[in-house]
Amino acid sequence: MGKKSEDELSETFDRCLADTAVKIVSAGSVGLIAAAIFKRQFPLWLGTGMGFGMGIANCRHDMRKLILRFAPGSLLSIASMDEKRVDCLDLLTFQDMLDKLRKIDDKILFELNTALPSESFSSNMDKGEKCRSIYKELLTMRVKRMNLIQHCVDENQTNISRLRKEKSPIADIRSAQNTLRVIRSEMDVESIVNDRSEKAVHDRCRTFL
């Protein structure tokens, strides 16, 4: 794990501790008032316990999300793969790679939707910086997906030309043409995916971009 990920993990842990402390104090205060009214200690312990439970639940979510982000073999590790190493003549392999890259978009948007509304985020992180960072990640993945699609289009066009030159069976040529047609159709799907991402970022970050 690099220094950046370690710093982010440390920052998330500190934020978790602070958020848990706030929830304990808030819920404990309510419990204290109830204990004074009813002259029983139970509401105080109940309130403190509920505050601690809510804080820990939030911490588990935030820490798990961050650990998964930097864990070996996670979706984000797919982003570092070279699209030119994909076997473009194998349609299932191409579709699997493209699907994984699109799931990274989903993960980035999930991070945007969960981070910006939270009070703990607002008090510890600049929203403009987060919006710009997330938008940059989305643009990087968009370019990577388009490079993959275009590379595989080129590869299959070359393959079809080769099959025709070698006078291969018509079934092989038609199979290659079908693969090329399916890959080209993913460009239309990309437009839909990109429009969705743009809308999500605009809704959350229109004042920061």
Secondary structure, DSSP 4 states (H G I P E B T S, - for coil): --HHHHHHHHHHHHHHHHHHHHHHHHHHHHHHHHHHHHT-SHHHHHHHHHHHHHHHHHHHHHHHHHHHHHSTTSHHHHTTS-GGGS-TT-HHHHHHHHHHHHHHHHHHHHHHHHHTT-HHHHHHS-HHHHHHHHHHHHHHHHHHHHHHHHHHHHHHHHHHHHHHHTT--HHHHHHHHHHHHHHHHHHHHHHHHHHHHHHHHHHHHTTT-
